[in-house]
Amino acid sequence: MIALPVENTASDCWNTIGVRGDRSCPDLNEFVHCQNCPVFAAAGRRFLDNPSPEGYLDEWTGRLAEIPETKSCDTISVLVFQIADEWLALPVHSLLK
């Protein structure tokens, strides 16, 4: 599995003075949470604009191209309901027709 690089710069103020820090950021009064702040949004854009690590796209292409194996089972899905004191069940496939 390929690990994505984590950038820890001085602009990660949410960890020091923001909601994950001591909450001393003066902008918290305006934005309420760091997720609403343009500094947080810019850091997210920088992270998503970084190039993918070598092999990342090939790894995910392989994962998504795999055909999941199907397992056979001897069970059926039913809808269980009660009328008065009687419990009844209908097979779900009969309700879809």
N, C-alpha and C positions, 0 to 999 in steps of 0.2 A: 504494500500500500504506500502511496506517495504522500508525503506530508507537505501541506501548503506552508509557505513561509509566513511567519507572524511578525509584523512590523511593530516594534515598540518604540515610538518616537515621543518627543516632547509634546506633540499635539494630542496625546491620549489623556487629555485633562479630565475626562469622565472617571478615570481611575484614581485621580489624586484630589481634585477639588469638586468633582461632580457627584452623581448619585452613588457611584461605587467608592467614592473617597469620603472626604470630610464634609461635603456639601457646602463649601465656602464660596463656590462660584457665584458671582453677582448676577450672572445671566439666568440662574435657575428660577429667579422670581418671574422672569419674562417667559421662559420656555418650559417651565415646570419639570421637565425631564430632559436628560441629555439627548435622547433619541429625537427630540424636536429641534435641536441646536444645529446651526449650519456647520460648526466645527466637526461634530459627530458625522454629519452627512458627507462632508468633504473627505474624512478619513475612510468612510465606507466606499466612496467612489474611487479613492486611490487604491484600496485593497482589491476591488473588483476590476480595476483597469490594469492591474499587474499581469504580465504574461503568465500563462500556465506553466508549471514545472515540466521538465522534459519527461515524456512518457505518460503524462496525466490524461491527455485526450485518448491515447491508445488504450489505456487501462479502462477508462469508462466506456469506450466504444465496445470493448470486449465484454464488459459486464452487462451492458444493455442489449448486446446481440445474443447473449445466451438464452436458450429456450428453457424456461423453468420446467423441471420434471413434474409430471402430474402423478398424483398418487390416487389409486383407486380405493374406494371405500364402500362398505356395504351399509351406509346410513342414508337416510332421507331427511329432508327438512320438513317440519310440520308446523302448522299454526295451531296452538292449543288454546281452547277457550272453554268457558263454563256457561251452561244454561241451567238455571236453578241449582240443583244439587248434582247435576251430571256434567262430567268433564268430557270434552270431545276434542278430536284432532283431525285436521284436514291436511293432506299433503300439499305443500306449497306449489308444486308443479301443476296441480289441478286448478289452482286459483288464477294462474297466469294464462290459461287458455281462453 
